[in-house]
Amino acid sequence: VLVGTFAYTTTAASESFTEFAVLTEDESGELTADGYPEAMTRGETVSLYLEIRNREQRDVTYTVVVQLQQLDPDGAAQGPVREVTQFELGVSDGETERRRHAFSPEVTGEGYRLTYLLYLGAPPETPSPSNAYRRTHIWTDISA
C-alpha cells in the first residue's frame, strides 16, 4: 500500500494590496527602514523617501498627504494638525515607486508625529489616519 501526501501553497490571485513605507538613506546611499531622524532643527531640510509597491492588480494613481502634529506622551493632541504637503503618484500594477520628500519644519517642540497618509485616488475633504488606505509615521523633536 502506497500512501502519498501532496501539499502546496498559493496566494490568491484576487488578493490586492499596497505596501507603503517611509525610508531613510544610510551612509552607503542605500534606502532603509531605519535611522529615522529623532531630532530635527527648525528650517533645516531633512530628506525622507516614500516607497509605494502596487499589488492592486491594476494601475493606481495614489495621493499622499503629509501631516505634522504635536502630541503629549499620552498621545493627546497639543496643537492643530498641519498639512505639510500633498501630491499624486501613479504606480503601475506590480511596480514599486520611490519619491523623495524634503521636509523643513517651521515649528519647534517635542513629540511631533510626521504622518504620511496614502489614498487610492483623491483624499477626502478632511484627511486623517482613520480614513487613509495606508498610513505610516515617524516621531521627532524639533529644536530652534
N, C-alpha and C positions, 0 to 999 in steps of 0.2 A: 504494500500500500504506500503510495506516494502522496504526501500532503504538502501543498505549497501555499505560500503566503505572498500576496502581491500588494504592495503599498506604494502610494505616490502622493506627492504634494503638488498642489497647484494654486495659483492665485486666480481669483475670479476675474474673468475677462471684463466684467462690468464694474469692477472696483475703480473708483475715481477719487483722486485727492490731489492736494498740492502741498509740497513741502516748502516751508518758509523759515529763513534763518537770518540772524544778524551775525556777521563775521568781522574779524579784525585782521590786520596784516602783521605777521610776525617779522622778526629780524631778517629772515631769509627771503621775505617778499611773498611767502605763501599765505593764503587766506585760511583762517582757522576760527573755530567757535570757542575762542579762549582769549584771555588777555584784554578783556573789556576795560575801558578807562573808568577806574573807580573815582577819579578826581579829574576835574576839568577847570579851566580858568575862563572867566567871562571874556568874551571876544576872541578867544583862541579857537582856531579851527581844528576839529577832530574829524578824521575820516573813518567811517564805518562802511561796511558793504552789506547789501541785502542780496540774498540768494533765493530765487524762486524756481522750484522744479515743478513743471507742469505734468501731472499724471491724470489729467481730467478726461483724456481720450478725445480732446478737441482743442483747437487753438483758443486761447483766452487772452483778453485784454484785462489785466488786473489794475486796480487802483490801490496805491499805498498812501496812507495818511500817517503822518508822523506827529506825535503829540508829546508835550512835556508837562509834567505836573509834579508839584512838591507834595510829599506825604510825610506824616509823622511816623515814628517807629511802629505804631499800632495799625498803620495803613489808612488813617483818616486824612482826607484832603486838607492841605494847608493853603490852598490857593486855587485859582481857576485852572482849567485845562487850557493850555496854549497850543494852538495848531502851529507847528513848525513849518511844514510843507505838505504838499500833496502832489502826486504825479501818477501817470499811467505807464504801464509797461506791458507790451504784448509779448507773449511767450507761446511758441508753437507747441503742439502736443508732443510730449516725450522729451522736450528740451529743458535746459537749465539756463537761466539768465542771472547775471550778477550786475548790480548797479551800485556805484559808489555814492554814498551820502555824506556830504561835508556838512558838519554841524558846528555852529558857532553860538554858544549860549549867551544870552543877553541878560541873564538874571544870576543871582548868587544865593547860596544857601545849601543846606544838607538835605539828603533824602529825596533827590529828584529821580523820577522814573521817566525815561525816554522810551516811549511806546511806539511800535510800528504795527499798524493795523492793515490787514490785507483784505481786499474785497474783490469778488468776481464782478467785473464791470464797475459801475458808478457806486460810490458810497451813499448811505442815507444822508439826510439833511444834518443829522447830529451823529457823527461817527463816534463810536465808543468801543472799548474792548468787548462789551457784551453783544454787540451786533456785528462784529467783524467775522469774516470767514476764517481767518487765521490771525494770530497776534503773537508778538514777542516783545520783549523789553530788556533794557539794561538799567541798572541803578548807578547813580553817580552823585557826587557832591560837586558843587560849583563854587569856586572861590573868586575873589576880586582880583 
